Amino acid sequence: MASVKVAVRVRPLNDREHRLDSQCVVQVRGRQVQLLAPTGDYPSADSTRTKTFTFDFSYWSADARDKHFASQEKVFSDLGSVVLDAAFSGYNACVFAYGQTGSGKTYSMMGWDANVGLTPRICHGLFGKAVDGDDGATYRAEVSYLEIYNERVRDLMVDADKNKKPHNLRVREHPLSGPYVEGLSKHTVTSVSEVLHLIELGNNNRTTAATQMNDVSSRSHAIFTMNFTQARIENGIPSETASKINLVDLAGSERQESSGATGDRLREGSNINKSLTTLGLVISALATRSQSAIKDAGDKKSTFVPYRDSVLTWLLKDSLGGNSKTVMLAAISPADVNYGETLSTLRYANRAKNIVNKPVVNEDPTARLIRDLRKEIEDLQKRLNLVPEQQSPSEKQLQTRLHQNEALVATLTNQWEEKWQRAHTIMQSKGLTLSDAGATVTVDTEKPYLVAIDYDPLNASVTMCYLQEGKQLVMVEQGHCNTTGR
């Protein structure tokens, strides 16, 4: 089991807050965040004393001249390392940024210019470690990017020219793998440059608008997902693990009197607040359930968690309260004019500390079966060594079972190795990139090729004939393509 790690980051005062002569009411001391009582006209009796919260990580990013200033690199060093360690260990991982509008969530997750955020840095870290590794492992990565706008799911990796009409993708739930988006495109990537290109495409397609509180306000929740698979041979035993990494940039909560939202902006803000309210209820329910499980270990009663009340919480069901190592990054403003929103964010973050997830290593069933058979073979060998030298019926049974297991392990290992090597060799030699777009699969390649069409309507295979430089004679016979130079 693993508790949700919670980090709080304080951004600098923005232009609006400077124009309002706002005072700083937030202090960071080590892992503690102190919210000071504001000096302005605040009728709430709850704002008359200093409130102190303690988190796993607390970052003071309000003043770059301060010796305690936390840069993007510092945030990645603490939080990004959690994701990288989880991914290479075979666990699911999630980072989600939470806070009011204009609190710096997108900056922390994506960054801008040279100050790149968590998402690009995590991608660099994954591919960098995969390339530098000398353990003989093979890696495969597949990414997708979506936004939840007005409680509707849209694919951000569909080109903007082809995406003039909203794509209302449906959310389904698989009995084993959990919630997923039907028809969401998935793209196989082989380098960090390909990932960053797709992230840039998704960011350009994301819905943003100007409000009184934020000139570039995100009007949707964005979820970038990477399925990271690694395979290796350890002591002659195949090992294959798959990690699902969710990097979530939530839209910010906002109040109508502060944002000045009307029309479409008001409707967007209403849906954003609705989903964030549901997220808060889910966090509270999960925290209560985790605390109850600790106090009453024998009590089988469980607290109801309203995942399905919002598309956001439904999609993040595993990340929030299931099989994942999760990090919550709460972004707050230090200004006294945002005292109420800052206090609300800190309270939610403080509540999220109590959530306990149950992450497990996502291992390939075949690799797990091979490992279990190897363990059984070792046990059988030990039992045979304890049997007297004379040939007894029990010894013959053990030897027969031992030989059967050894033969099965050899067969499964060869099949597993051939599956990975064949796919990896074809992808590299042909320069192929696969993109899953729901009902269709797109094959991208830089090399010229011909597609052979079979007259047999029952033949579902597709034959691709690659062309080399110079004149080529192409012959297709019984599904096999042969090219010869002339």
N, C-alpha and C positions, 0 to 999 in steps of 0.2 A: 504494500500500500504506500501511497505517496500523497502528501498534502499539496494543495495548489500553492505555488510560490507567488507571492504578491510583491510588486514593486510600485513605488510612487515616484513620479517625476514632476518637478516644478519648472514651468517655463518662464521666460522673461515677461515683463509687462509689455503689452502691445500698444499701438498708436492710440486706439480708442481709450484704453485705460489711462494713458498719459494725458489725453485731453480732458479726462474727468478728474485729474489730480488724484488718482487712486493711490492708496497706501498699501504697502506690502504687509500682509497679515499671516504669512507662512514662514516658518523657520525649519531647517533640517539640521538635526544633531545626530550624527551617526546613522543608526537605523530608525531613529524617531523623527516623526513629523509633528510639529506643533502648529496649531491653528490659533492665533491670538485673537482676543476679543477686539472687534473693530471699534474705532472711535466715533464713527458716524452715527446717523440716526437709524438704529436698528431696534425695532420694538420687541423683537423676540428675546425673552428672558434667557433663552438657551445660548445667546451669543455674548453673555456678560463674563465669561471666564475662558481661560486658555484650555484647549483640548489637546491631548497628546495621544498619538497613535504610533504603534511600533509595527514595522513590516520587515520582510526578508531583505529588501533593498530599498533605499531611499536616495533619490538623486536631486541635487540642487543644480539646476541648469538655468537659473534666473539671471546670473551675472557671470559672463565669461572671464571677468577680471578676478573673481573670487578664487582663492586657492583650492576650495572644495568643489569647484565647478565640475560637473559630470558631462563629458562629451559623448558623442555618438559611439565612439570607440569603447568608452567605459561601459556604456549600457550593453553593447554587444558582448563585451568580455564577460559580463555577469550573466545576462539572460540568453544570449546566443549560444554560449557554451552548453547551457542546459539542453537546448534543442539538438545541438550537434552530438553530444554524448548519447542522448536518447536515440537518435536516428541510427547511429553506428552500432548501438547495442540492440537494435531491433524493436524498440518501443515506439508507439505513437507519441506525437508531441504537438503542442498548441501554444501559441502566444496570441493573446487578444488585448488590444488597447481600448481602454474605457475612459470616458470623461465627457465634460460638457463641450459644446461646439467651440472651436477655436482654442482648445487647450493643448494642442500640439501632438495629437495622436498620429496623424498622417506623417508628420515630420519624424516622429520616433520610429514608425514602421517603414516608411519609404525614404524619407529625407529629401534633400534637393542639392543639386550641383555636386560639390565634392563631399558634402556632409551626408553621405548615403545612410539609410536607416537599417533597421534590423533585417528586413526581408532580403535586400540585395546582399548584405553581409553574410547571412546564413547560407544563401545560395553559393556565394564564393567559398565559404568554409566547407560546404559539402563536396563540391567538385574539387577544391584544392586538396582536401584530405584524401579523396578518392584517387587523384592522380599521383600524389606523393606516396601513397601507401605501397609497401613492398611485401605485403602478405599474400600476393597472388590472387586477391579477391577480384571479382567482376561485379560491376555496378550497372544499374538501370534506373532511369528517372523518368517520371511522367507527371506533367503539370496540368492544372486547370485553374481558371480564374472566373469568379462570378460576383455579381452584386445583387443585393436584396433591396429593391426600390419599391416603396409603397406595398410591401409584403408580397412582391412578385420577384421571381428569380430570373436574371438575365445573364447570358454568357458574355463575358467581357473580351474573350479571345476571338470573337467573330468580328471580321473587319467592319469598320464603321459604315462604309458605303453599302454593305450588304445588310446592315442592321438598322435601317431607318425605322422599321416597325418594331415595337417591343417584343422580345422573345419571352413569353410567359412559360418558362420551363416548370414542369411538375416535380414535386418532391415526393419520392416514394420511400418505402422502408423495406429493406431486405431482412428476412428472418435471422440471418447470420451476421451479415456485414453492417446492418443498421441503416439509417437514413442515407439517401443519395439523391442526386438530381438526374432525372431522366432526360437524355438527349444532350447533356453537357459535354462539350468537346474536351478531349484529353490529348495532349501533345507529348510525344516522346522526344526528349532532349538529350544531347550528348555533350554539351559544353555549357559553361556559365553564360557565354555570350548569347546563346539561343534563349536561355531562360530570361535574361535581362531584356532581350528584344520583346518577348511575349509579355513581360511585366509592363514595359513601356506602352505596348499596344493596349493592354487592359486599362492602364491608368488614363490613357487618352480617351477611352470609351466610357469611363466612369462618369456618373451624373454628379455635377457640381453646380453651385449657384452662389450668388453674393447675397449676404444678409447684413444687417447693421452690426453684427458681432464678428463676422468673418467674411472677407472678400471672396475667398475660395472655399466655401463650406461644402463638405461632402454631404450629399443628400441621400446616400445609400450606405449600407454595410457591405464591405468588400471582403471576400474570403479567397485567399490564394492557397492552393493545395498542391503539395508535391508527394507523390507516391515513390518512395525510395527503396529499391530492392538491392540486396547485396548477396553474393554467393561466393563460397570459398570451400576448400578442402582442408579440414583440420584433423591431423593425425589419421589421415586416410578416411575420414568420415565427412560426407557432404554437409554443408551448413548453408541454409538459405533463409534470410529474414526480410520482412517487408515492413517499412515504417510509413505511416501517413502523417504528414506534417501540415497543420493548418495554421496559417498566419493571417490574423483577422484585424482589419482596421474598421472599427465601428464608427458609424455616424454619431455625432455628438448630441447629447440632450440639450434642449433649448427652451426658453420661456418666451412666449409671444411678445410680451411687453418689452423684452430686451432685444430680440431679434428683429422686431417690426415686420414679421412675416404676414403676408396676405396671399389670397388666391392659392396657386400651386405650392408656393413655399409653405403656406400654413398647413395645407394637406400633407405635404412631405414631413413637416415637423411633427404633426400629429401621429403619423405612422411610425416615425422614428421613436418618439417618446413611448408609444404603445409597446413596441418591441423591446425597448430598454427597460420599461417597467416589468415586462414579463421576464426579462433576463434577471432583474433584481429579485423577483419572486422565486425564480429557479435557484439563484444563489442562496437565498435565505432558506429554501426548503432543503437544499443539499447540505447546507451547513447544519441545520437542525437534525437531519437524518444521520450525518456523520457523528455528531455529538451524542445522539441517542444510541447509536451502535456501540460507541465506546462505553457509555454508562451502563446500558442494559444489553450486555452481550447475548443473553439468552432470550431476549424479547424479539419475536419475529415480526412485530408490527412495523410497517414502513410508512414514512411520510410521503404523501402524494407530491410528485414533482410535475408542474404544468409545462412540460416540454412542448407539447403540440399547440399551445396557445399562441405561438409565434413561429414563423418560418425560421428565424434566426436561431432560436433555442432548439428547435427540432433538428436542424442541420448540425448543431454543435453538441448534440446529446452526449456523444462519447467523450468529447473533449472536456465538457463541463463536469460530468459525473460518472465517468466510465473508464474505458481502457485508454488512458493518455496521461502523459506527464505534462501538466498545464502550468502556464505562467500568465498571470494577469498584470498588465502594465496600466496603472491608473495615472492619467495625465491631469494635472490641476493648474489653475491660475492662482498666482499669489495675491491678486488684487482684492481689496475689501469689497468692491462692488459685486464680486462674484462669490461672496462669502457663503451664501446658501448652497449654491451648486458645488462648491469645493467641499463643504461639510458633508453633503450627500454622497459625493464620490468617495471620500475617505471612509465613511461608514460602510458603504458597499464593499470597498476593498478590505476593510477590517473584518467584515463578515465572511468574505471569500477565503480568508486564511483557514477557516475551520473545515473547508471541504476536503474530503479524503477520497482520492481516486484509487483504482485498482489496476494499474498498468501491468500488462503481461507482454512477454516477448512474442512477436508475431512470426512464428516459424513455419516454414513450408511443411505440409503434412508428410510428404515423401521423405524429406530429410529427417523429420522427427521419427518416422517409422524406422529408418535405417539406424538411427542412433539407439533406439530402443532394442532393435534386434541385435546390435553389437553388444549391448549390455547383457542381453539374455545369453548370447554366445559365451561371454566371459563367465557368467554364472554356471552355464553348463560345463565349461571346461574345468571349473573349480570342483564341481560335483563329481566329474569323471576322475579327477585326481584323488578323490577320497574313496572311490570304489575299489575294492580288492582287485588284484590282478586277474583272477579267474573271470571268464566271460559269463556274466549273469544276465538274465533277461532285462533287468533294469538298466544295466550298462549298455546293452544293445539299443534299447529305446532312447537313451540319452544320446548315444552316438548318431543314431538316425536323425533325431531332432536337431542335433548340432550341425550335421551335414546339410540338412534342409535349410536351416537359417543362414548358413554361410553362402549357399547357392543363391538364396533370395536376396541377401545383402549385395552380392556381387552383381546380380542382374539389375537391381534398383539403382545402385551406384553408377553403373555404366549408362543406364537410361537417363539419369539425372545429368551426368556430365555431358552426354551427347546433346541433350536439349539445350543447355546453355551455350556450349561451344558452337553448335550449328547456327543458332540464332545470332550469336555475337559475330561469327565470321561473315555471315551473309550481310548483316547490317554494315559492317566496316568495309568489306570489299566492294560493295555496291553503292556505298554512300547513301543509304536509305534512312529516311526519317518518317515515322508513322504518326498520324494524327487521328484520334478517335473522335468523330463528330456525331455521336448518337447512332443513328441507323447506318451511317457510312463510315468508311475508313479511308483516309487520304494518305497516299504514299508520295512523299517528296524526295526527289533525287536531282542532283546536278548533272548527271550523265544522261546522254540521249538514249532512248530505248523505243522499241516497238512492242505493241500489245497484240498477242495472238488470240483471236476469237474462235472458239470451237463451235462447230455446227450442232453438236450434241447439246440439247437443252438441259440434260441432266448433269452435265459436267459443270460443277460450280467453281472450278479452279481458274486462275488467271495466269497466263504465261507472259513474262516480260523478257524481251530479248535486248540485251545491251549492245550498243554499237561502239566499235573501236575506231580509231583514226584510220583514214584511208577508205578504200572501197571494200565493202563487205558483202558476202553472199550468205543470206539468211535462209535456213531450212528448218521448218517445224514439222516434226513427225511424232505422233503418239504422245503429244504433250511435252516433248523435249525440244529445246531450241539450240541449234548449232549455228555458229557463225565462223566463217573462214575469210581470211584476208585475200585480196586479189591485187 
